[in-house]
Amino acid sequence: MKFQAAIFDMDGLLLDTEQVCMRVFKQSCEAQDLPFLQEAYLSIIGCNSVTIDKILRNAYGDDLDRLHAEWRKRYDAIVKHEAIPVKDGVIELLEWLKANNIPTAVATSTQKDVAKIKLRLAGLDGYFANITTGCEVTHGKPDPEIYLLAASRLNVDPSQCVAFEDSNNGVRSSVAANMTTFQVPDLVEPCPEVLALGHSIQPSLHHVLTQLKSL
């Protein structure tokens, strides 16, 4: 095995959350009689709350306050009470890592209390040694800080970690942390800048597992 730990993004990678989140955002826009600005929305994927607020405030101005309140109410009503579907290949990959005694962690931009609820409802919480979240770092993705913190909590050098991401911001973060990175795109395809990073891009975690087994 060429790595000593595995670190996972959560939304859009472990859980099929991004589809739910975008659908609820669209519904919130409609409820508040505001346009759905798709380009702005897609650009927040993988960002922490501070960056999300900055991007959306630039797009929606003073209307963001009522839009965000509507969005949070509708989103929490789902993710705090219902299990979000697990993405294809997640269980197989986690079980394989467990069988090979590879410690795992989560590095997500989501707030810690919400992240814990999502993982628990999905039945994934028992797989991870720790959860590092966007509220615990000064600089969110694409900065490498969150991945560096997750690795330090596992007592593993970042260069000995493999990271799994779906978003371009997340990939920038894990690559900057000097981790071997696998990307499984969800709502947003890799942009030319991210493609140039030279990491592995796979259609599913099933394909990722096949590649890991060949290392």
N, C-alpha and C positions, 0 to 999 in steps of 0.2 A: 504494500500500500504506500502510495507516494504522498499521502497527506495524513495529518493526525487529528483533524477536527473538521466538522462540516457546519456551516452557518447559513441559515435560510432567511430570505425575505418571507413575509407572510401573505399580504393581500395581493391576489393575482398570481401567486406562485404556489403557496400551500392551499389557499382557499380561493374559491371563485368569487371573490368579493368585489372586484372591480366592475363587473357587469351589474351587480346589485347597486353599488354606489352610484354609478352613472345613471341608472334608471331612476333612482330616487332623486338625484340632482335635477334631472329633467322634469320630474313631477313637481319638485319644489319650485322650479322656475315657472312652470305653468300656474301653480297655486298663487304665486306672487305676481303674476302677469309680467314676467321678465323673459327675455330671450335666452335660449340655451346657446351659449357661446362655446362651441365645441373645441375650437383650437385652444382657448384658454383653459378649458376643463382638462383636456388631454395633457397639457403641459404640467399640471400639478401632480400627476401620478408619480408616486415614489418620493414625494416631498414631505417634509414635516409640517406641522400646523403653522409655524411662523411663515414659511415660504408660501404655503397654500394661501394664507390670508393676504400676503403681499401681491401675489399674482391675481387672485380673484378681486381684490379691492381695486387694482388697476383696471380690471375689466368691467366691474359693476359699480364702482364708486360707492356712494353712500347707500345704495340699494343693497349692498352686501350684508349689512347687519340683519335685515329682515329675511333675506334669502338664506343666510347661514343658519339662522334660528329655525327656519322651516326645514331645512336640509337635515340639521342635527336631530330634530324631533322625529322626523320620518325614518332616518337611518338608524337611530338608537332603538326605535320600536322594533326593528327587524333584528339587528345584529346582537342586541343584548338579550334576546329571547328565543331566537331561532338559530338552528345550526346552519351555517353557510356550507354549501357543498364543497367537499374536498376535491382538489384537482386530480386528474388522471396521473397515476404513477407515484403519488405521494406516499401511500402506505408501503408499497413495495420497496421504495428507496429508503424510507426510514427503518423498515425492518431489516434491510440488508446492512445498513450502517450499524444498527444495533447488534446484529449477529457478528459483525467484524469489530465490535468494541470501539467504534469511532464515536466520540462524544459529539453531541449536536447542540446548537443554540439557534435562537431567532434574533434577527436584527431588523426591526420594523419601525417605520416612521409613525405608526399608530400609537396613541397614548397607552400606557401600560395597563390600566384597568380594563380598557376595552379589548386590548390584545389578549389578555388572560381569559376574558369571557369568551371571545371568539374561538380560541384554541380549546378551551374546555368543552364548549358546546359541540365542537366538531370532533371531539374525542382524541385530540392530538397533544394535549398538554403534557401527558406522561412521557413523551419522547425527548423532551428538551431539558438540558441541564440548567439553562437560564434564558431569560428573555430580556433583550436590550432594546429600548424604545427611543423614539425621537425626543421625548421629553427629558431624557437623561443626558443629552449631549448639547453642546453649544451650537455646533454646526451640523445641520442635517444633510442627508444625501442631496447632492452628489459628493459632498465632502466625505473622506474616509473615516471620520471620527467614530461613527456608530459601529463600523466593522472592527476597528481597532479595539474599541472597548469590549465588544463581544468576545474577541479572541483573548484579550487579557483576562477576562473572567473564566475562560476555559484553561488559562495558563498554557496557551499554545502560541507560538510565534505566528504572526499573520501569514508569513510565507509558507507555512505548513498547513494552512487552512484551504478548504474548497468552499466556494460561495455559490449560492443559487439565487438568481434574480429573474424578474420578468421585465422591469422597466429600464429605460435608458439611464435615468438618474441613479438607480440602484447599481447598475453595472459600472458606471463611472466611479461610484463609491467603493465597491469591492476591488476593482482593478487598481484604484489608487492606493488601496490598503495592501497591495501586493499579494492578493489571493488569486488562486486558480479559479476562474469564474465560468459558470455555465448560465446561459440566458435562455429562458423559455418565454418568448414574447406572448403577451396577453392582448390588451387593447391597442398597444402601440408597437409598431414594428421598429427594429433598430434603425436609427438614423445613420447617415454616412460617417459621421464623427465616431459613433459607437462601433460601427462595423470595423473601423480602422484599428480598434483596440486589439483585435486578433483573438478574442476569447471564443469559446465554443458556444454556438447557437443551435439549439435543438427544438424540435416541434413539441416535445413532451418530456416529462420526467422519466417515462419509460425508456426513451432514447438516451437520456442522460445516464440512467443506470447501466444500460448496455455499454456505454462508453467507459464508465467508471470501472466496470468489471474487466475491461481490457487493459487497464493501466498496470 
